[in-house]
Amino acid sequence: MADAACTRYYGGTLDFLNDEQQRYRDTNSRGETLHVVSNGTLKLRATKTGPAGWAPYESSMIRSKFEFKPSPGTSYYLTTRVKLPNVLGTWPAWWLAGGFGTNGQTQWPPEIDILEAPTNNVGQPHNTIRMGSQVKGLQTASRGFEFTHSVADYDRQWQNYKPSRTLRDVWIEVGALWTATNVCYFVDGLKTACENYNWADNNGVAANNAYAILNLAIGGSWAGASGIEDAKFPTQVEVDHVRIYRSPN
């Protein structure tokens, strides 16, 4: 079925973002399915099967068709249970981006990154995930990060949650409680951090409803800072569930 959100020139749903080295496909150049449902889980796969050059990888992304955002009377709790790859150069992510609204155009910012888990062995080793918003203007009154809570294992400067245990190749439950004025992040039931956040453009104007994206990126200047472990491909993110709950405040 044709999906305009998967064509070019739509920010946040392109077949690649930033300087990543993959292109998002449902089926790779060998005819292999990259979105696989089996034994009760979804596998978002990545293969090194792309054409030679800057983008030799093909990978997978899913996006919610339902668009939503909190209001003063309604909040959302988003949760997913995933098993992340422990492969250098991979970058799984689960995040919220501005949807299509009434004019068919997406917006950026705002953005809330519930989970970003590049493995580069520089600032992002196997026990680190990034959980935080993107503040580029009046998403906060101060135009900077405004944290109201964080645990000792959370780095407010880089928005990294870094416990002593590994967060790769094990099942973890990652969540976010999103209200009209703030967002709190959770890992396996632990509230790691909370921050003020307005779902607005840089001028403070309310943004379009959001959609949720779950994807597996490869390489680029961040995830690929220490190279890419090609010997471990194909690789995947395994997804047990993605759930979005709406609740009156």
Order of alpha helices (4+ residues) and beta strands (2+ residues): beta-beta-beta-beta-beta-beta-beta-beta-beta-beta-beta-beta-beta-beta-beta-beta-alpha-beta
